[in-house]
Amino acid sequence: MSITLSNLSIGYSKKTVASELNATFKDGELSCLLGPNGIGKSTLLRTMMGLQPPIYGDIIYNDSNSNSNRSIREMSLKELSRSVSIVLTDKPDVANMTVAEVVAMGRNPYTGFWGTLSDDDKRIVTSHLDDVGMSSFAHRPMRELSDGERQKVMTAKALAQSTPVIMLDEPTSFLDFQSKVEMMQLFRSLAHNMNKTIVLSTHDLLLAEKMADSIWWMEKTLHEMSHGQLSDYLSDVLDGTVERS
């Protein structure tokens, strides 16, 4: 499932954060969204997730399996919950839940009114805890976790939702370098091997340059950046020739 932004303006009722955004995030690819702090990357992700409405323009979910194109304005919450899973920087109030219980919440779109997990649901939860290296923490309360461990659990919850699209806002921000690399490798593997559309915002420019299939730079508008252009930008930053915004 790919996602197309068509002349999109984002923001809030009295403030436009960014406008004239045009892009396509393709299935089977890891797409990284880069740009300065406060430029609107989180707002863009929240709008693409359906958490806030576009001000102008549209977001189209393109399902190649059914050969259908759906505007996000026409999609119900249930449709969105089965299409896109999300990991935000906000900390949800789950301190008294165990790690496994939080990851199991990702199965809610499939478990019905009572939320009873089937054996297959439990297998999916266990599998994705293993994917993020948190299997041994399954019965530990969330309140006992570090920020980095919590971020891994929320990523496992998104994976457990079994959606074709996963969007993540700064998913590696609290991780040590080795864990950052492992998580980015996981996202890349999921995109390539399971044909998922994965879009994430990050300030880890070096990892984006090494791992991303497509790179999008957001600053006033949105444009695709080649790996060579990002490499040159990184060199300029290291040389001190790029001014801080």
Protein Blocks (a to p, Z undefined) as FASTA:
>chain_A
ZZddehiaeddfklcfbghiacdddehiacddeddehilmmmmmmmmnopaccfbdcddd
ddfklopacdfklpcfklmmmmbccddfbdcdfklpcfklmmmmmmmmmnojnopacfkl
mmmmmmmmmmnopmmmmmgcfklpcfklmmmmmmmmmmmnopabdcdehkllmpcfklmm
mmmmmmmmmmmmnopacddddfblmlmmmmpmbdcddehiacdddfklmmmmmmmmmnop
accZZ
